[in-house]
Amino acid sequence: MIVYAHGTTGLPPECGPTLNLGRVNDFGPVAMLAAKGYAVALIDYQGMGVAGRQQGATAADPTIPYLEPRSAAYDVIDAVRAMQHLHPGQVSSRWAVAGHSQGGQAAWAAAELAPTYGTGLTLVAAMSQAPVLDLRTLGYDDGRIDNDQAWFLPTLITGVADSRPEMNRWNYLRGSVRANLPTLINWCDPAVKAKQTAVESAMTHQELLPATRRDAELLQTALTQYSLPQRRIAVPVYVAQGSKDPLVLPQSTRTAVRQACALGDRVHLTVLVGKGHDIGGDMGGYDWLYDRFAGKPDDAVCSAG
């Protein structure tokens, strides 16, 4: 079976697949994988979907530990066991994980923790598109914010602060950002897009700067601790990275892959020339994944290029 870890859809619980089933086609090639005969699990991350709503999460007060790799890894691996429980005798213990962006990080984290948290299951391979691995590049650069960061920072700070009690999100989010935060962190509802665009065009970088040097340090510490790799991966990994990605910078992915190679990982890095963060329609990673399920060897030499 294959677990698909979706990219960022927002932090409110309604942005999770279990409360957003009408937009399943937006969650990557789930139908394509099912048509190939794979059992496919499309996950909610902790704090999202039905469970998030039942636990009291709202658009104004979400509870997703955004980009915290351990919880994301557990979400992925738990999905395999849930599928086996729901379909006894029909779902193999052999599994793989594929994901994009936030989901690319989740896929990588799940591969790292599979030997300890995934006992009794056999991970075959992991595929990560535009994975958010070196999170340090998402924070502040000498107190400056560029436009590519600005639209993303409300989501990043709100999510990270949820799992870091020492961080007060209002020390980073002020003015129009604070007043319109439920809109800015909701990426899944087409009805809010027009308002979201208007707010983004009106907000200033000053509204997103940390209140103190200590606040900036707290965020950078969290992003450093969330960054991957953290431990060796026992199975081959395919990474696809757009050369024009403005959010997950190509150099940050190369840095992470170089560190993984030093740990002894087998990483197949493909840089897609001219592609941005959405990777476009590249299916090379899925073809590679099918070959791993078929038992074909992966002859790639681990290199960051």
N, C-alpha and C positions, 0 to 999 in steps of 0.2 A: 504494500500500500504506500501511498504518498501523502504526506501532510503538506498542505499549502499554507504558508505564513504570509499574510497579505501586508502590503505597505501601509503607511500611515493613512487612516481614514478620518482621524479626529479622535478626541478624547471623550466625548459624551457617550453614554452607554448605547444610544441608538445607532451609533456608527459601527457597532459590532455586527458581524454577519447574522447572528441569531435574531437580531431585531431589524435586519435590513435585507431580508431574503429576496426582495424584489429587485435588488441590484447585484445579485450574485455574479452576473456577467462582468461586473467591474472588478471582481476579485481575482484577476488573472485567469490562466487557462484551465480552470477547474473542469469545465465541460470537455475540453480536449483530452485531459488526462483520464476522465471517466470513460470517454469513448474508446480509449486505448485499452480498456479493460482493468484499469487500476481502481482499487478502492481509494477514495480521496476524502480527506478530512480538511475542511475549511474552518480554521480556528477563530474563536474569540480570544483576545488577550485578556489577562486578569483585569477586572474592573469594567469590561465591556459587555455588551449584549444583555441577554436575559439575566445572567447571574449578577452583572454589575447593577442593573436596575433593582433587582431584589435586595441587594445590599445597600441601597439608598443612594447610589451614584446618580448625579444629575448633570446637565450641561453646565450649570453654574458651579458645581462642586464635584468634578470627576474624581475617580479613584483608580485610574490606570497608572501603574508604575512605569511610565513611558521610557523605553530604551534601557530598562534595567535587565541585563542579559539573563540572569539566573531565572527570574520568573517567566521570561519569554521561552526559555529552553524547557522549563517544566510544562508550560502550556502546550508546546509542540509534542513532547513525549507523552503527556497525559492523553492527547488526542488519539494516539495509537492504541492505548489501552482502552479508551472509551469505545473506539470502533470495534475492537475485539469483543468487548462486553455487549455491545448492541447487536453484533452479528456473529454469535459464537460459531466457531468452526468454519467461517467463511472468509476471515481476514487473516492473512499470513502474518507471522512475526517478523518477516523481512520487510523493511520499510526504508523509505528515503524521505528527505525533506527538501522543499524548494521554497524560495521566498524572494521578495523584492524589497529593497530599501529597509524599512523597519523589519520587514519579514526576512530580508537577507541577513540581517544581524541575528534574528531569532533562529534562522536555519543554522548559522555558524555556531551560535551558543549551544543549540541542541546537540550538534555534532560533538562539541567539546565535552558535554556532560552525559552523553549517551552511555559511556562505559560504567558510570556510577549510578545515575538516576534511571537509566533505561535497561536495567538488568532483566534478562528474560526475553529481550527483543534483539533483533539483529539489524543494525543500521548498515545499509549498503553504500550510501553516498549522500552528499549534500550539495545543493546547487544554490548559489547566492547571486542575485542580480543587484547591482548598485548597492552593496551592503554597507550599512552605517557601522563601520568597524572602529576607526580612529575618531572617537567622538570629540576629542580635544579640538578639532578643527571647526566644530560647530559653535564654540563659545566666543568670547570676546578677544579680539586681536589688539592688544595694547589700548584697550578702552574704546576701540572703534567698532562700528557695526556697518556692514555693507548692505545693500538693498536685498541681496539674495538671502542674507541672514534674517533681516527684519521681519519678513512675513512669517518666518518659521519660529522665531524666538518665543512668542506667546505660548505655542504648543510645547516646545521643548522645556521651558521653565516651569510651566504648570505641571507637566508630567513628572519631571525630575523632582520637583519640590514635594510631590505626593509621597514619594518613597524616601525622602530625606528630611526628617523632622527638624533638622537644624536650619533648613532654608525656609524663609518666609517669602512666598511668591510676590507679595505686594512690595517687597524691596527691589523688585525688578520691573514690575508692570504697573504703570501709573497712567493718569490722565485718561485719554480716550481708549487706551489699551485696556485698562482696568474696567472702564465702564462698558466696554463691548466684548469682554473676554469670551463669554459663551458663544458669540458669533465667530470670533477669530480662531477658536479651537475646534470648530465644527466643520470638517472637510467633506462630509458625506451628504449633506442636504442641499439639493439644487436650489431650494427656495431661499436659502440664506446667502447664495453666492453674490448677488448684486450688492447686498448690504456689506458683505465681507470685503468686496473690492473697494467700496466707498470708504470703509473704515481704514483699510490698509493704505489708501492713498492720502488719508488725512493724518494718520499717526506720524509722530516724529521719532527719530532715533533717541532723543533725550528721554522719551517715555519708556525706553527699553534698557537704559543703562542701569547697572547695579547702584544701589544707594551708597554703598561703601566699598572700599577695597576688600574688606572681609567678605562681603556678599559675592564679589567677583571670584574670590579664591574658593569659596564654598562650591560655586557652580563648576569651576574648573577641576576641583578635586573629585566631584561626582562624575564628571565626564571622563576623567582619567581612569577612575575605578571601573567605569562601565565599558571602557574600550577593550577591544579584542585584537589579537588572540590573548588568551590567558593560560591555556594548557594545550598539549598536543592532541591532535585529532587522528583517530586510528583509521579513518576511511578517506578515500579521495574526495576532494572538494573542487567544484567548478565555480569560478567567479567571473561574472561579466561586468565590465565597467565602461561606461560611456566616456569618450575622450573629452566631451564638452559638458560634462555634468557640473552644474554650478553649485550643487549642494553637497554631494559626496564627491569631493575633489579627487581626481585620478591619482594625484601624488599620495593622498592619504591612504587610498586603497593599496597602492604599491608598497607603502611603508608597512601596512599591516600584513600583506602577503610576504614581504621580506622577513618579518618577524616570525611568521608561521613556518617559513622554509627553515629558519634557524632552529625551530623546535622539532623539525623532522616531518612536518606535514607534507602531504602530496597535493599541491594546489595547482589547478589548471586555470591560469589567468588569461582571459580574452578581453582585449581592449577594443571596443567598437568605435571605430573612427567616425567622428561627426555626430555621434549619438549623445543625447542629454541624459537626464535622470530617469526618464521613463523607458529607456533602452530601445524603444520602438518595438517592432515585431520580431525581434531576434529569437529564434527557436533553437539555436545551437546548444544551449544548456540543456534543453529537454531531450534532444537527440543524444547528447552525452549521457544523460541520466538513464535513458532506455538501454543504452549499451551496458551500463553498470549492472542493471537488473538482469540483463542477459548473460552476465558473467564475463563479458569481454574485458580484457586488461586495459588499463589506462596508462599509456606510455609517456604522458607528459612529465617533463622535468620541472620541479618546483622552482619558479623564478618570478621575480617581480618585474622583469624586463628592463 
